[in-house]
Amino acid sequence: MDELTKLKNIIAFKDIEIKNLKDEIGKLKNIISFFPGIIVILDRQGLIEFINKKGVEILHYLLEDELIGKNWFDKCIPENIRDDLKFVFNKLIEGHIEEFGYYENLVETKIKTLKLIQWRNSYIKDEKGYILKIISYGIEISKESFKKQKIYDYERIFDILPEAIHIINREYKIIFINKFFENWNKLLGFPIDVVGKELFDIFPFLSQNIKEEYEKVFNTGEILITKEKNFITGKEIITETRKIPIFENEKVVNVITFIREITNFLKNQEDNIL
């Protein structure tokens, strides 16, 4: 990041025309050549004034001239998110760098493939503080890294929800449970180390009907909402359950289950412990 900071400082704090800006960039060619991602400079209209060779390569173009002078959003952003990205760009032009200094979005290459890019954004001002251009440094995020980040994001959200949540794959193996569900397992005497284990082995009281419901969600991709009655440790517990499919390439690969108890037995047990 030191080299990026140097690049930004040399560019950002000088009142220069784009011609002089290119001269400055020319002097920093060694820094730019080692940067493993995209460096792109856009004017206030979103036109590309500069893109480094690595950026051209990542976008599957042959020459910078294929991109210079073109509108970044029309040329390199998928149509379905174009308006959203223009909104972000306009916010940067207005000076909202703290809110949008770091950003992730898909870009569309010349051969119409999509790549996920993590951006660090800044702007170039004149002496009066007027924003002239946006300079962005982008690193391509691998599919695996993207998945891990999304799983982490889901975990953070699910762990604060007041419902028991678990995720299973097509082999009915548990790949995630949230803190609330973990607490339920403790109260009921079930194991909490369940990730990687088969759902129906951990909860043997689940009926064949429950398995058929999961099969339906996996096969049809439909959300299923049911009420279930189970006798656990001699107590009748009634739950409302939502089984929600997660798709990958139009195929259901996982099912998220949200479970809300409506008998209040577990709630009372928690209150007694607390």
HUMO-V150239 format. One record per backbone hydrogen bond with DSSP energy under -0.5 kcal/mol. CO is the residue of the C=O (numbers start at 1). NH is the residue of the N-H. E is the energy in kcal/mol with one decimal. If there is no record, write none. Layout:
co:nh:e
CO:NH:E
CO:NH:E
This chain:
co:nh:e
1:5:-2.8
2:6:-2.4
3:7:-2.5
4:8:-3.0
5:9:-2.9
6:10:-2.5
7:11:-1.9
8:12:-4.1
9:13:-1.4
11:14:-1.0
12:125:-1.0
14:16:-1.3
17:21:-2.4
18:22:-2.4
19:23:-1.5
20:24:-2.4
21:25:-2.4
22:26:-2.4
23:27:-1.5
24:28:-0.9
25:28:-0.7
26:29:-1.2
28:32:-2.3
29:33:-2.5
30:34:-1.2
31:34:-0.6
31:35:-0.8
32:35:-0.8
38:138:-3.3
39:52:-1.8
40:136:-2.6
41:49:-3.2
41:50:-1.3
42:134:-2.5
43:46:-2.1
46:72:-2.8
47:43:-2.1
47:49:-0.5
48:69:-3.2
50:41:-2.6
52:56:-2.0
53:57:-2.2
54:58:-2.7
55:59:-1.8
56:61:-2.6
57:60:-1.6
59:110:-2.6
63:66:-1.2
64:67:-2.3
64:68:-2.5
67:70:-2.3
70:48:-2.7
70:72:-0.5
71:75:-2.3
72:76:-2.9
73:77:-1.1
76:108:-3.1
78:81:-1.5
78:82:-0.6
79:82:-0.9
81:85:-2.2
82:86:-2.1
83:87:-1.9
84:88:-2.0
85:89:-2.6
86:90:-2.5
87:91:-1.9
88:92:-2.1
89:93:-2.4
90:94:-1.8
91:95:-0.5
91:96:-2.6
92:95:-1.3
95:97:-1.9
96:100:-1.6
97:101:-1.1
101:121:-3.6
103:119:-4.2
105:117:-2.6
107:109:-0.5
107:115:-2.1
109:112:-1.8
113:109:-2.8
115:107:-2.5
115:117:-0.5
116:141:-2.9
117:105:-2.1
117:119:-0.6
118:139:-2.5
119:103:-1.9
120:137:-2.5
122:135:-2.0
123:125:-0.5
124:132:-3.5
124:133:-1.4
126:129:-1.9
130:126:-1.9
132:44:-0.6
133:124:-2.8
134:42:-2.8
135:122:-2.2
136:40:-2.2
136:138:-0.5
137:120:-2.3
138:38:-2.5
139:118:-3.1
140:142:-0.5
142:146:-2.6
143:147:-2.3
144:148:-2.4
145:149:-2.4
146:150:-2.4
147:151:-2.7
148:152:-2.3
149:153:-2.5
150:154:-2.7
151:155:-2.6
152:156:-2.2
153:157:-1.9
154:158:-3.3
155:159:-2.2
157:160:-1.2
158:161:-0.9
161:163:-0.8
164:259:-3.0
165:178:-2.2
166:257:-3.1
167:175:-3.1
167:176:-1.2
168:255:-2.1
169:172:-2.0
172:199:-3.2
173:169:-1.8
174:196:-3.8
176:167:-2.3
178:182:-2.1
179:183:-2.1
180:184:-1.8
181:185:-2.4
182:186:-1.8
183:187:-2.2
184:188:-2.2
185:189:-0.9
185:190:-2.5
186:189:-0.7
192:194:-1.6
194:197:-2.4
197:174:-2.9
198:201:-1.1
198:202:-1.8
199:203:-2.1
203:206:-1.9
207:210:-0.6
207:211:-1.2
208:212:-2.1
209:213:-1.8
210:214:-2.1
211:215:-2.4
212:216:-2.0
213:217:-2.0
214:218:-2.7
215:219:-2.3
216:220:-2.7
217:221:-2.2
224:243:-3.1
226:241:-3.2
228:239:-2.7
230:232:-0.7
230:237:-3.3
232:235:-2.2
235:232:-2.6
235:237:-0.6
237:230:-2.5
238:262:-2.8
238:263:-0.7
239:228:-2.8
239:241:-0.5
240:260:-2.7
241:226:-2.6
242:244:-0.6
242:258:-2.5
243:224:-2.3
244:256:-2.9
246:253:-2.7
246:254:-1.4
248:251:-1.3
251:248:-2.6
251:253:-0.6
253:170:-0.6
254:246:-2.8
255:168:-2.1
256:244:-3.1
256:258:-0.5
257:166:-1.8
257:259:-0.5
258:242:-2.5
259:164:-2.0
260:240:-3.0
264:268:-2.2
265:269:-2.0
266:270:-2.4
267:271:-2.3
268:272:-2.1
269:273:-1.8
270:274:-2.6
